[in-house]
């Protein structure tokens, strides 16, 4: 009976290490999820991905406690993972960075490298925050697709005057005419310091007689005006 209890019940020191490791991994996973949410630049993010970041670190920590230097278990784990296919596509490479960050944190905590895992997570959080504040990687120029449509066949020349009168590199990509209806498609490229010119141009186009619709598109999203 005592031998059976010795197999089932963990020694006190191992139990303390396990509980503390799981709690630390969960806290660090939550911190990584908060950093992801605060530094996300898109229109929205998937709430399920935040839960994944928060729970992945303690799960990896649990796996490391299962292995504990056992070569057979580690090889079995690699073999089992090799037959699993993850079909969820990752649209942003930045999400992959956060996933690897969370996995590395779980590995560090699971091997009882608590201090290294804690300071590495805090340091990477500072790096992510600094890159977000300084807008690292943001293009120096903004690109738009402008689509203007109307029903007065004589007003397309007025539209070209308004568009070409701004501080932007303008290229006409498409010009369609169907009776009295017409549609112009422009590609705009300008410095981000002059982005206000685009808003003023859209406002002026909307006030132009004969213009029915103005749409401003970017490579990431569509903004109907």
C-alpha positions as CSV (number, residue, x, y, z in Angstrom):
1,X,0.0,0.0,0.0
2,X,2.8,2.4,0.9
3,X,4.5,1.6,-2.4
4,X,1.3,2.3,-4.3
5,X,0.9,5.6,-2.5
6,X,4.5,6.4,-3.3
7,X,3.8,5.9,-7.0
8,X,0.6,8.0,-7.0
9,X,1.5,10.8,-4.7
10,X,4.4,13.1,-5.7
11,X,7.1,14.0,-3.3
12,X,6.6,17.3,-1.6
13,X,9.4,19.1,-3.4
14,X,8.2,17.8,-6.9
15,X,4.7,18.8,-6.1
16,X,5.7,22.4,-5.1
17,X,7.9,22.7,-8.2
18,X,5.0,21.5,-10.4
19,X,2.4,23.9,-8.9
20,X,4.7,26.9,-9.0
21,X,5.8,26.1,-12.5
22,X,2.2,25.8,-13.7
23,X,1.2,29.1,-12.0
24,X,4.3,30.9,-13.4
25,X,3.7,29.6,-16.9
26,X,0.0,30.7,-16.7
27,X,1.0,34.2,-15.5
28,X,3.6,34.6,-18.2
29,X,1.2,33.3,-20.9
30,X,-1.3,35.9,-19.7
31,X,1.3,38.6,-19.9
32,X,2.2,37.5,-23.5
33,X,-1.5,37.6,-24.4
34,X,-1.8,41.1,-23.0
35,X,1.3,42.3,-24.9
36,X,-0.2,40.8,-28.1
37,X,-3.5,42.6,-27.6
38,X,-1.9,46.0,-26.7
39,X,0.5,45.9,-29.7
40,X,-1.9,44.5,-32.3
41,X,-2.2,47.0,-35.2
42,X,-5.1,45.4,-37.2
43,X,-8.7,46.3,-37.1
44,X,-9.5,43.3,-34.8
45,X,-8.0,40.1,-33.4
46,X,-9.4,36.7,-32.6
47,X,-10.2,36.3,-29.0
48,X,-9.5,32.6,-29.3
49,X,-5.9,33.3,-30.2
50,X,-5.5,35.2,-26.8
51,X,-6.8,32.1,-25.0
52,X,-4.3,30.0,-27.0
53,X,-1.4,32.2,-25.9
54,X,-2.5,32.2,-22.3
55,X,-2.9,28.4,-22.1
56,X,-0.1,27.2,-24.4
57,X,2.7,28.0,-21.9
58,X,1.3,25.9,-19.0
59,X,0.5,23.1,-21.4
60,X,4.1,23.0,-22.7
61,X,5.2,23.1,-19.1
62,X,3.0,20.1,-18.3
63,X,4.6,18.2,-21.2
64,X,8.1,19.0,-20.0
65,X,7.2,17.6,-16.5
66,X,5.9,14.4,-18.2
67,X,9.2,14.0,-20.1
68,X,11.7,14.9,-17.4
69,X,14.7,13.8,-19.4
70,X,13.1,10.5,-20.4
71,X,14.3,9.7,-23.9
72,X,11.5,7.2,-24.7
73,X,8.8,9.7,-23.7
74,X,10.4,12.5,-25.7
75,X,10.6,10.3,-28.8
76,X,7.0,9.2,-28.3
77,X,5.9,12.8,-28.1
78,X,7.7,13.8,-31.3
79,X,6.2,10.8,-33.0
80,X,2.7,11.7,-31.8
81,X,3.0,15.3,-32.9
82,X,4.3,14.3,-36.3
83,X,0.9,12.7,-37.2
84,X,-1.1,15.7,-36.1
85,X,-2.0,18.2,-38.9
86,X,-2.9,21.7,-38.0
87,X,-5.1,23.1,-40.7
88,X,-5.7,26.6,-39.1
89,X,-3.8,29.1,-41.3
90,X,-1.8,31.8,-39.7
91,X,-2.4,35.0,-41.6
92,X,0.1,37.2,-39.8
93,X,3.7,36.1,-39.3
94,X,3.7,38.2,-36.1
95,X,1.3,35.6,-34.7
96,X,3.9,32.9,-35.3
97,X,6.4,34.9,-33.3
98,X,4.1,35.1,-30.4
99,X,3.4,31.3,-30.6
100,X,7.1,30.5,-30.6
101,X,7.6,33.0,-27.7
102,X,4.9,31.2,-25.7
103,X,6.3,27.8,-26.4
104,X,9.8,28.9,-25.5
105,X,8.4,30.3,-22.2
106,X,6.7,27.0,-21.4
107,X,9.9,25.1,-22.2
108,X,11.9,27.3,-19.9
109,X,9.4,27.1,-17.0
110,X,9.0,23.4,-17.5
111,X,12.8,22.8,-17.1
112,X,12.7,25.0,-13.9
113,X,14.6,27.9,-15.5
114,X,12.2,30.3,-13.8
115,X,14.5,33.3,-13.6
116,X,15.5,33.1,-17.2
117,X,11.9,32.6,-18.4
118,X,10.7,35.6,-16.3
119,X,13.3,38.0,-17.3
120,X,13.2,36.9,-21.0
121,X,9.5,37.4,-21.1
122,X,9.7,40.9,-19.5
123,X,12.6,41.9,-21.8
124,X,10.7,40.7,-24.9
125,X,7.6,42.5,-23.7
126,X,9.7,45.7,-23.5
127,X,11.0,45.1,-27.0
128,X,7.5,44.6,-28.4
129,X,6.2,47.7,-26.7
130,X,9.1,49.8,-28.0
131,X,8.6,48.5,-31.6
132,X,4.9,49.3,-31.4
133,X,5.5,52.8,-30.0
134,X,8.1,53.7,-32.6
135,X,6.0,52.1,-35.4
136,X,8.9,49.8,-36.4
137,X,8.3,48.3,-39.8
138,X,5.6,50.7,-40.9
139,X,6.0,51.7,-44.5
140,X,7.1,55.3,-45.1
141,X,4.6,55.7,-47.9
142,X,0.9,55.0,-48.0
143,X,-0.8,53.4,-50.9
144,X,-4.5,53.6,-51.8
145,X,-6.8,52.5,-54.6
146,X,-9.4,55.2,-55.4
147,X,-12.6,54.3,-57.2
148,X,-14.9,57.1,-58.3
149,X,-18.1,56.4,-60.2
150,X,-20.8,58.8,-61.5
151,X,-23.7,59.2,-64.0
152,X,-22.7,62.5,-65.8
153,X,-20.5,61.7,-68.7
154,X,-19.0,65.2,-68.6
155,X,-17.8,65.1,-65.0
156,X,-14.9,62.6,-65.3
157,X,-12.6,65.4,-66.4
158,X,-13.5,67.3,-63.2
159,X,-12.6,64.3,-61.1
160,X,-9.2,64.0,-62.8
161,X,-8.5,67.6,-62.0
162,X,-9.3,67.1,-58.3
163,X,-7.2,63.9,-58.1
164,X,-4.2,65.2,-59.9
165,X,-4.2,68.4,-57.8
166,X,-2.9,66.6,-54.7
167,X,0.6,65.8,-53.4
168,X,0.5,62.2,-54.5
169,X,1.8,60.0,-57.2
170,X,-1.3,59.2,-59.2
171,X,-1.8,56.6,-61.9
172,X,-5.0,55.9,-63.7
173,X,-5.5,52.1,-63.7
174,X,-9.0,51.8,-65.3
175,X,-11.5,54.0,-67.0
176,X,-14.9,52.4,-67.8
177,X,-17.7,54.2,-69.7
178,X,-21.3,52.8,-70.1
179,X,-23.5,55.3,-71.7
180,X,-23.8,58.2,-69.2
181,X,-22.2,56.1,-66.4
182,X,-18.5,56.1,-65.9
183,X,-16.0,54.7,-63.3
184,X,-12.4,55.7,-62.7
185,X,-9.8,53.7,-60.8
186,X,-6.7,55.4,-59.6
187,X,-3.6,54.1,-57.7
188,X,-2.3,56.7,-55.2
189,X,1.1,56.7,-53.5
190,X,2.1,59.4,-51.1
191,X,4.2,60.1,-48.0
192,X,2.4,59.4,-44.7
193,X,2.9,63.1,-43.7
194,X,0.4,64.0,-46.5
195,X,-2.3,61.5,-45.7
196,X,-4.6,64.3,-44.8
197,X,-4.6,65.3,-48.5
198,X,-6.4,62.0,-49.3
199,X,-9.2,62.8,-46.9
200,X,-9.6,66.3,-48.2
201,X,-9.6,64.9,-51.8
202,X,-12.3,62.4,-50.9
203,X,-14.4,65.1,-49.3
204,X,-14.0,67.3,-52.4
205,X,-14.9,64.4,-54.7
206,X,-18.1,63.7,-52.8
207,X,-19.1,67.3,-53.2
208,X,-18.5,67.2,-57.0
209,X,-21.6,67.2,-59.1
210,X,-22.2,64.0,-61.0
211,X,-20.2,61.8,-58.6
212,X,-22.4,59.1,-57.1
213,X,-19.8,57.0,-55.2
214,X,-16.3,57.3,-53.9
215,X,-14.4,54.3,-52.4
216,X,-10.9,54.4,-50.9
217,X,-9.2,51.0,-50.7
218,X,-6.0,49.9,-49.0
219,X,-4.1,46.6,-49.4
220,X,-5.4,45.6,-46.0
221,X,-9.0,46.8,-45.8
222,X,-11.7,48.5,-47.7
223,X,-13.1,51.9,-46.6
224,X,-16.2,52.9,-48.5
225,X,-16.6,56.7,-48.3
